[in-house]
């Protein structure tokens, strides 16, 4: 456990030294400017495994007053190269006869994808199986933030967040793959439900995906943890091969 906490803190420091400070329990500092953020995720690669070849990365979501959100992603690559992306996303709720038949599923979808979210399963399968088909490569609401000497152009990033924050929201309801506009009550319900969906969807919580070393003496490729910034407590909630 102590080695995992050490890896998490070391990776958080690496991002903070590059201007992305996730350790704030109210959100995220981007180039010294604080933004509210939730759905914070940190990926920590293995030091010993060579496949798959992975690098440190994080994702976070910035809620906007319009009801939209911005997803920010930052990745470290070989030779100290970096990549920063911003995605504008809209409120989304869906229900089908195959998934969650007695309830809605709440989340966020891309503006750029024509529909984006599909579901599969059987009439006897009550579990949710969403498949997000992704954004077009040149989606108009996906922005690669310029990097200057492998450092993020903070002025460009802050300006793009400001531009996204001015765009009107268009929440979408999907019922059996038919799209409808969300009404004011839908927005309120979405805001309430998506904010309390799971433990790690809070500013003080970070979802950790840590790829295991061979020396960890486990058959699992990676483990998932929840890290509480307020208490510095770490809770494991899954392992996968």
Secondary structure, 3 states (H helix, E strand, C coil): CHHHHHHHHHHHHHHHHCCEECCCCCEEEECCEEEECEEEEEEECCCCCCCCCCCCEEEEEEECCCCCEEEEEEEECHHHCEEEEEEEEEEEEEECCCCCCCCCEEEEEECCCCCCEEECCCCCCCCCCEEECCCCCCCCCEEEECEECCEECHHHHHHHHHHHHCCCCCCEEEECCEEEECCHHHHHHHHHHHHCCCCCCCCCEEEEEEECCHHHCCCCCEEEEEEECCCCEEEEEEEEC
